[in-house]
């Protein structure tokens, strides 16, 4: 279901990417053909892996749902509650994927571009299932939300996040106080010391404000995009596996104790 919702939204995504690319024509610091093609290739790889992962874990979601705490009837209120709960869980999923090494090994793919534009939203790793993305939504089934509704809300949340991957939109007034906006997400993608590892929100920025991970974009500090230790490649395989390979080399390098190896993960 998730991939079908995103596929239905795909024409809108493509039109907006083309419009944004036209807006920034001539600005190679914002758009590059090779970079955008890499983003599309990574998106296709991610969608294929994600579809397979859901087929493998949906049975676990159904089992957890059978042992649910509450019988929640489908209504506008319950769906709104699910949206809030999923966005809250997304915050912790996202934060964990920046703070835990083997999770970052998947998420780094999304941050590895030195450009930020709408096509960057497509830049995802096919290895998210290995780093446990699907685990984070399981408690929602235990609470009593139906698995198919969880999958649908995850897809809608991710679809909404497409729109914050842009440099073409300035600050949005009062919306900045409640919602994740392009300004907030530019900070998240920046590698400046003042900005790094901030603003993990999916849709609602309030989670960052409540858990002390919020930083406002400062016009005096322009965002520099990418990662520390930038890799200069447009090869989707390299972009997918480079951090995993680096982690394995460090794990099994000579002179490390088992405790040190565990901490590296």
N, C-alpha and C positions, 0 to 999 in steps of 0.2 A: 504493500500500500504506500509506503513512504516514497519509493521510487516513482510510482504513478503520479502522486501529487506533485513531485518535483518536475516530472516530465510535462505535466499540464501547465506548469508555470514556465517551462523552458522557453516558449516563444517570446514571452515578456522579457525574460532575461536576455535573450539574444538581441532583441530590438534595442533594449537599453544599452547593452554593451556597444553595439554599432553606433548608436547616437553619441555615447560618451567618447568613443574612439574618434568620431568625427569632430567633436567639440575640442578634443586635445590634439588634433592632427598637427603634426610637426613637433610635438613635445615628446621626444623619445624617452624622457625621464619619467613619463607617465605610462605610455603605451609602447610596446615592442611586439612585433609580429611573432618572433620566436618565443617570447615570454608568454604571450597569449595562447599560442598553440600548445605549449607545454601545459598550461592551465587546463585546456580542454582535454588533452590526453590524460592528465591526472584525474580529471572528473570522470571520464569514462571508466578508467581502471577502478576508481573508488566505487562507482555505482555498481559495477559487476561484483566486486568483493562484498559490498554491503547487501546486495540481494541474496548472495549465497549465505552470508552470516545470519540474516534474518530467518532464512529457511532452516538453519541449524538450531537456532536458539528459540524460535517461536514456541516450541513444545515446552521449554522451561518456563516461559512467560505464562503459558496456559496452566501449567502445574502450580506455579506460585499464585495465580489468580484463583484457582480452586481452593486454596488455603487462605483466602483473603480475610482481612479483619472486618471489613464492612461491606454490606450490599448497597452499592451506590447506583441509584436509578439514573438513567441518562436524562439530563435536563440542561437547560442553559446554565444553571448554577453549578452543576457538577462539571460541565465542560470548561467553564471559566476557572473553577478550582483546579482542574487538571492542567490547564494552561499555566496558571501561576506555579503549581507544584513542579511541572516539568521545567519551567524557566529557572526556578530555584535550583533544581538538580543540575540543570545545564551549567549554571554558574560553577558548581563544585566539580563537575566533570571537566570544565575548561580550566579551572584553576589547577586541578590535579595534573592535567596534561601539560602544564607549564612547570610544575614543581617536582614531578616524579620522572626520573630519567627514562625509563622504558616507555612511559606514556608520551613524553616529549619526543622520543624517537619517531613516533608517528606524526605528532602534531607539527613538528618542525617543518615538514613539507609545506604546510600552509603559510608559514612565515618566511620561507626561504627566498621569496622574490624581493628584489630591491625596488620594485614598483608597487604601487597600490592603485587598483582600479577595479571596476565591477567584475572583470574576469578573474580577479584574484579570489573571489568567493568560490570559484570552481576548483581551486588549487587544493585538493584534499588527498589524503593518503589512503591507499587500499589496505593498509595494515591497521587501521583503527580497530577492527574486530579483535586482533591479537592483543592490542594494548587495553582491551576491556571496555570499550565504549558502551557496549550493550548492557554491561553490568549495572551502570548507573541508573537505568530506568526501571530495573526490577522492583525496587521498593514501591513504585507507583502501582504495580499490579497487586502487590501484597496489601496495599491500602484499599483496593477494591475497584480500581480503574481498569476497564477492559483493555486487553492487549492491543486490539485493533485501533482503539481510540488513542492509546499511548503512541503507537507508531504514527498515526495521522498527525497528532499534535507535535511530535518531534519533527516531522517533515515540514509542517507549517512554520514552526519556530526557525528551522534552518532556512526556509525560503525567505522569511522576513529579514534574516540577517544578510541576505544578498545585498540589500539596499544600503547597508552601512559601509560597504567597501568602495568608497569613492573619495576623491579629492575635490570634486566639483561642487559640493554642497557645503556652505558655511555653517556656522552655529545656528541652531533653530529655536532660539528664545527659551520659553518656558518648557518646551519639550525636552530640553537638555536635563531638566531636573528629575524626570521620571524615566525616560526611554534611552536606550542605547542609540546613539546618533552617529552619523559619519565622523563628526569631530571626536567623539569618545573613542571610536574604533580606530581612527588614525593614530591616536595615542597608543592603543593596544598593539598596533603593528610596527610601532617605531622601536628602534634599537638604541635611542638616546638613553644615557644613564638615568635621566629624569623621568623617563616614560616606561622603561622596560618592565615587563611583567605587571602591568596595570590594566584595569578595565576589562574584566573577564565576562561581562554581562552578555546574555543572548539578546533579549528584547528589553528587559527592564534594568536600568542602570542602578536602581535602588539597592540591589544586592551588593554591588561594589561599595556603595556609600555606607551600608550597614556593616560590612566586614572589612572596612579600612583598606580597600584596594583601588580606590578611585583617585584618578588624577585628571585634572582639566587640561585641555590643550592650551598651550601658551603661545601666542603669536610671536613672542620674542625667541622661542625655541622651535624652529622648524623641524618637523618630523623627518628622521632619516630611516628609511624602511629596510627591512632585512633582518638578519640574525648576526649575533656575535660569531666571528669565524665564518664569514660568508663563503658559500661555495658558488663558483661561477660556472653554472651548467644549466642547460635547458633540456637535458636528457631525463625523461620521466623516471627511468629506472634509478639513475643516480640520485635524483631528488627524493625518491621513495626510500632508498636503502642506506644512504650515506651515514646517517646518525646511528642506525642499527649496527653497521659495520664498525664504526668508531667505538661504540659501546662494547662490542664483542672483543675487539682488540685490547681495550683497556681491562676488561674482565679477565681475560686469559693471558695477559701480559705477565712476564716473569716478576717474581719478588712481591707478589700481593698475597695477603692472607685472605682466608675465606670471608672474614668479617668485612674487609675492605671491598671485596668483590660484591657482597650483598649491598653495601652502602652505595656502590656505584650505580645500582639499579634504581 
